[in-house]
């Protein structure tokens, strides 16, 4: 008997700030199974975050804290050399804020996915990684950590007792060693919805994708990140979901799977 295949689709949401709008949360919540919701440090205002939480709950989408550096101006994409204790406190603060807003509508935060420069830094920087891991363990050790597939962060988090889900990116090219091609390089970001959908089917079915230099690279991932901050990105996310479902792959949040 063939085992039922399933995968999680996640997207970064709740990133509007007051009158400044970012992304199309309502449309993306029809596509994804997990929502990484901004916590106010890199993006998101309290009212906007609460609105996104309500929409996620209404769409039966699992909620995660999208924690980042305190960098509203740079949208959390600038590297910051923050002291360990300060970073731990920053992450506790952000998770606490989202938990408070979620509790007000009887919703639950199930996981943490770091954002932007913080995400990239803690994949390999053990000092900052442990600051984030410690924050999660201190505030709620049942939270699942979403980490870059193949990164050292995965083993560090597991050693600390956290559950970890590895993540792949739908619209990004990979090197043969499994690392992401830098956005500064040509071909790093993929724009063809059909190509991206085929690659994600390959990822779930075969356990990897074709690298930028034509080699098959193993990528173990329990979640796929689909971006939704442009009209083209939304169409791409919809195409990925459609392609996977047509091939018998269920879209289910890892939070639901991990809880059984």
C-alpha positions as CSV (number, residue, x, y, z in Angstrom):
1,X,0.0,0.0,0.0
2,X,1.5,3.4,-1.0
3,X,2.0,5.8,1.8
4,X,-0.1,9.0,1.5
5,X,2.2,11.9,0.7
6,X,1.7,15.3,2.2
7,X,3.6,18.6,2.4
8,X,3.1,21.9,4.2
9,X,3.0,25.2,2.3
10,X,3.9,28.3,4.3
11,X,4.0,32.0,3.5
12,X,5.0,35.3,5.2
13,X,1.9,37.3,6.2
14,X,0.8,40.1,8.4
15,X,3.5,42.4,7.1
16,X,1.4,45.5,6.3
17,X,2.1,48.5,8.5
18,X,-0.7,51.0,9.1
19,X,-1.6,52.5,5.7
20,X,1.4,50.8,4.0
21,X,0.2,47.5,2.4
22,X,2.4,44.4,1.8
23,X,1.2,41.3,0.1
24,X,-2.2,39.7,-0.4
25,X,-2.9,37.9,2.9
26,X,-6.5,37.0,2.1
27,X,-5.6,35.3,-1.2
28,X,-2.5,33.5,0.2
29,X,-4.6,32.1,3.1
30,X,-6.6,30.2,0.5
31,X,-3.4,28.6,-0.7
32,X,-1.2,27.8,2.3
33,X,-1.5,25.5,5.3
34,X,0.8,27.5,7.6
35,X,1.0,31.3,8.1
36,X,4.3,32.9,9.3
37,X,2.8,36.1,10.9
38,X,5.0,39.1,11.5
39,X,5.5,40.1,15.1
40,X,6.1,43.9,14.8
41,X,9.9,44.0,14.7
42,X,10.6,43.7,10.9
43,X,7.0,44.4,9.8
44,X,3.4,44.4,11.0
45,X,1.3,46.7,13.2
46,X,-0.8,45.3,16.1
47,X,-4.1,45.9,14.4
48,X,-2.9,44.4,11.0
49,X,-1.4,41.4,12.8
50,X,-4.7,40.8,14.6
51,X,-6.6,41.0,11.3
52,X,-4.3,38.5,9.7
53,X,-4.6,36.2,12.7
54,X,-8.4,36.3,12.4
55,X,-8.2,35.5,8.7
56,X,-5.8,32.6,9.3
57,X,-8.1,31.1,11.9
58,X,-11.1,31.5,9.6
59,X,-9.2,29.6,6.8
60,X,-8.1,26.9,9.2
61,X,-4.4,27.8,8.6
62,X,-1.9,27.1,11.4
63,X,-0.2,30.1,12.9
64,X,3.6,30.7,13.4
65,X,5.6,33.6,14.9
66,X,7.7,35.2,12.1
67,X,10.4,36.7,14.4
68,X,13.0,39.1,13.1
69,X,15.6,41.7,13.9
70,X,14.4,45.1,15.2
71,X,14.6,46.6,11.7
72,X,11.4,48.1,10.4
73,X,13.2,50.4,8.0
74,X,15.2,47.6,6.4
75,X,12.3,45.1,6.6
76,X,14.5,42.8,8.7
77,X,16.8,42.1,5.7
78,X,20.0,43.8,7.1
79,X,22.5,41.7,9.1
80,X,22.7,42.8,12.8
81,X,25.3,41.8,15.3
82,X,23.0,41.7,18.4
83,X,24.2,40.7,21.8
84,X,23.1,37.2,22.9
85,X,20.9,38.3,25.8
86,X,19.3,41.0,23.8
87,X,18.5,38.7,20.9
88,X,16.9,36.2,23.3
89,X,14.8,38.9,24.9
90,X,13.8,40.2,21.4
91,X,12.6,36.8,20.3
92,X,10.7,36.1,23.6
93,X,9.0,39.5,23.2
94,X,7.9,38.9,19.7
95,X,6.5,35.4,20.4
96,X,4.8,36.8,23.5
97,X,3.2,39.6,21.4
98,X,1.8,37.2,18.8
99,X,0.6,34.7,21.5
100,X,-1.3,37.5,23.3
101,X,-3.0,38.6,20.1
102,X,-3.8,35.0,19.1
103,X,-5.2,34.2,22.6
104,X,-7.6,37.1,22.3
105,X,-9.4,35.3,19.4
106,X,-8.9,31.8,20.9
107,X,-6.2,30.9,18.3
108,X,-2.9,29.2,19.0
109,X,0.7,29.8,17.9
110,X,2.2,26.5,16.9
111,X,5.7,27.3,15.6
112,X,8.4,29.9,15.0
113,X,10.0,30.8,11.7
114,X,12.8,33.4,11.8
115,X,12.6,36.1,9.1
116,X,15.1,37.5,6.6
117,X,18.6,38.2,7.8
118,X,18.0,36.5,11.1
119,X,16.9,33.3,9.3
120,X,20.0,33.3,7.2
121,X,22.4,34.2,10.0
122,X,21.2,31.5,12.5
123,X,21.4,28.8,9.9
124,X,25.2,28.8,10.5
125,X,26.0,31.2,13.3
126,X,25.8,29.2,16.5
127,X,25.9,32.1,18.9
128,X,22.9,33.8,17.4
129,X,21.2,30.5,16.7
130,X,21.5,29.5,20.4
131,X,20.0,32.8,21.5
132,X,16.9,32.1,19.4
133,X,16.7,28.5,20.5
134,X,17.0,29.5,24.1
135,X,14.2,32.1,23.6
136,X,11.9,29.4,22.2
137,X,12.7,27.0,25.0
138,X,12.2,29.6,27.7
139,X,8.8,30.9,26.4
140,X,7.3,27.7,25.0
141,X,9.3,24.5,24.3
142,X,6.4,22.9,22.5
143,X,6.8,25.4,19.6
144,X,8.2,23.9,16.4
145,X,11.2,25.7,14.8
146,X,11.2,26.1,11.0
147,X,14.8,26.0,9.7
148,X,16.6,26.0,6.4
149,X,16.9,22.5,5.0
150,X,20.5,21.2,5.4
151,X,21.5,23.9,7.9
152,X,23.4,23.4,11.1
153,X,20.6,25.1,13.0
154,X,18.5,21.8,12.7
155,X,20.9,19.7,14.8
156,X,21.5,22.6,17.4
157,X,17.7,22.9,17.9
158,X,17.2,19.2,18.2
159,X,20.0,18.9,20.7
160,X,18.1,21.5,22.8
161,X,15.0,19.4,22.7
162,X,13.0,21.4,20.1
163,X,11.0,19.8,17.3
164,X,12.3,21.1,13.9
165,X,10.8,21.2,10.4
166,X,13.1,21.7,7.5
167,X,12.1,24.1,4.8
168,X,12.6,24.5,1.1
169,X,11.9,27.5,-1.1
170,X,9.7,27.2,-4.1
171,X,11.1,30.1,-6.1
172,X,14.8,29.7,-5.3
173,X,17.6,27.9,-7.2
174,X,19.9,25.5,-5.3
175,X,23.6,24.7,-5.7
176,X,24.7,21.0,-5.9
177,X,25.6,21.1,-2.2
178,X,22.1,22.0,-1.2
179,X,22.7,25.6,-0.4
180,X,20.6,28.4,-1.9
181,X,22.0,30.4,-4.8
182,X,22.6,34.0,-3.7
183,X,20.0,36.5,-4.9
184,X,22.9,38.5,-6.4
185,X,23.5,35.7,-8.9
186,X,21.6,35.3,-12.2
187,X,19.0,32.6,-12.0
188,X,18.8,32.6,-8.3
189,X,15.1,33.5,-8.2
190,X,12.7,31.6,-10.4
191,X,9.7,33.3,-12.0
192,X,8.0,30.6,-14.2
193,X,5.0,29.2,-12.3
194,X,5.0,25.9,-14.3
195,X,8.7,25.4,-13.7
196,X,8.4,26.1,-10.0
197,X,5.4,23.8,-9.7
198,X,7.3,21.0,-11.5
199,X,10.3,21.5,-9.2
200,X,8.2,21.3,-6.0
201,X,6.5,18.1,-7.3
202,X,10.0,16.7,-7.9
203,X,11.0,17.8,-4.3
204,X,8.0,15.9,-2.7
205,X,8.1,12.9,-5.0
206,X,11.9,12.4,-5.4
207,X,13.3,14.0,-2.3
208,X,15.2,16.8,-4.0
209,X,15.5,19.1,-7.0
210,X,17.7,19.8,-10.0
211,X,20.5,22.2,-9.0
212,X,21.4,25.3,-11.0
213,X,24.2,23.3,-12.6
214,X,22.0,20.4,-13.6
215,X,22.7,17.9,-10.8
216,X,20.1,16.3,-8.6
217,X,20.4,17.5,-5.0
218,X,18.8,15.8,-2.1
219,X,16.7,18.2,0.0
220,X,14.7,16.9,3.0
221,X,11.9,19.3,3.6
222,X,8.6,19.1,5.5
223,X,7.5,22.6,4.4
224,X,7.7,24.7,1.2
225,X,7.8,28.5,1.5
226,X,5.7,30.2,-1.2
227,X,6.0,34.0,-1.3
228,X,2.9,36.1,-1.8
229,X,4.0,39.7,-1.9
230,X,3.3,40.2,-5.6
231,X,0.6,39.2,-8.1
232,X,3.1,36.9,-9.9
233,X,4.1,35.2,-6.6
234,X,0.5,34.5,-5.8
235,X,-0.1,32.8,-9.1
236,X,3.0,30.8,-8.5
237,X,1.8,29.7,-5.1
238,X,-1.6,28.7,-6.5
239,X,0.1,26.7,-9.3
240,X,2.3,24.8,-6.8
241,X,-0.7,23.8,-4.7
242,X,-2.7,22.8,-7.8
243,X,0.2,20.7,-9.2
244,X,0.8,18.9,-5.9
245,X,-2.8,18.1,-5.3
246,X,-3.3,16.9,-8.9
247,X,-0.5,14.4,-8.2
248,X,-2.1,13.0,-5.0
249,X,-0.1,15.1,-2.5
250,X,-2.1,16.5,0.3
251,X,-1.4,20.0,1.6
252,X,-1.3,19.7,5.4
253,X,0.4,21.8,8.0
254,X,3.3,20.2,9.8
255,X,1.8,21.5,13.0
256,X,-1.2,19.1,12.5
257,X,1.1,16.2,11.5
258,X,3.4,16.7,14.5
259,X,0.5,16.8,16.9
260,X,-0.6,13.3,16.0
